[in-house]
Amino acid sequence: MKSMFIYLLGAILLLQGASCRESEATPAANNTFCLTDTLAKKIQLATVISDTVKNEIALSGKISANEDKWIKVFPVVGGIVESLKVQLGDYVTKGQVLAVIRSSEIADYQGQLSYAESNVKMAEKTLASNKDMFTAGLATEKDVVAAETELEKAKADLKRVRETNAIYGARGNALQTITAPVSGFVVEKNVTDQMQYRVDGAQPFFTISNLDEVWVMANVFESDIPKIQTGYDANVSVIAYKDKVFTGKVDRIFSMLDPQSRVMKVRIRIPNKDYLLKPEMFAQINIEYNEGKEQLPSIPAQAVIFDKNKNYVMVYKDKCNIETREVELYKTIGNTTYIKSGLQAGEKVIAQYQLLVYDALND
């Protein structure tokens, strides 16, 4: 009986030991982390690339209309502004009436048109009469040819006068219409209702500009002049749209410095979708340039996680193989972060919803 009891006690202890070993092994198996299907669809991956390190210069400036797309509208005859149809800032379409002018010169051109039309009618009647007389033997062929020549001259003169009236926008009652030669915004207006003017005035009545593309005129201090070249990328911000960044490229570097402010002007072209940028808006400009020839691994800035005074990224290999890796940052320029150590080109990091993965993996 005693030996039987000892045997049973040993068997129980062996079973308990096996149970403990199984229970210790179970949590280790449960520690394996895998992305859920839902989270796997939400995350975005970014490939680490080796890129030339860039730097940036912060400048100030203002928005300007593209002068290459300016059309200045001058009056072609003197007179009085009968009716003004548009105001500063209005959008106009090609052919739209901008102003109606009453002019004595237009009245003269309209008189010439009436006279030319009468001459054509008279020449047509003369030709018809000469043809009838030639048929009846009362006129010679020379008379018919002369009448035909006079009719051609009258028609040519009528065509010239009509074209002149069309150029001047002449219409009835000594009125001239000034129309928009192109579609765009009225960015300058130097005319008012009932204004009397002479045609030799230096200022245009209207300046129309297409604002599909605008210029940013940036001020560059002497110390930054060597850092800027044409073709460099530029990010532009304005007060009106604080959360929006407009992108463009350095298009021209002016060689002259302003004698008062001691700055050089740099022109940046920017597509102006929805016409959000208006001439004379103040702008803040960041121009990116190559710091040198050094290349470092780069990733989207949003992929970096700062925790416990250290920087981490989530290195992705597959949905069940994700590594939390500490990295040393070199610098962040715009939306790009350059990595001094901790990553190699070609690796993949999680660039969106990385905080959810980080918390789940490191809790």
Beta strands, then each sheet from edge to edge (+ up, - down):
strand 1: 44-47
strand 2: 49-65
strand 3: 70-73
strand 4: 79-84
strand 5: 91-92
strand 6: 97-102
strand 7: 170-171
strand 8: 175-179
strand 9: 184-189
strand 10: 196-197
strand 11: 206-209
strand 12: 213-221
strand 13: 233-238
strand 14: 241-257
strand 15: 263-271
strand 16: 282-300
strand 17: 305-307
strand 18: 310-318
strand 19: 321-333
strand 20: 336-341
strand 21: 348-352
sheet 1: 1+ 21- 18+ 17-
sheet 2: 1+ 21- 18+ 19- 20+ 16- 2+ 12- 15+ 14- 13+
sheet 3: 3+ 11- 9+ 5-
sheet 4: 7+ 8- 6+ 4- 10+
end
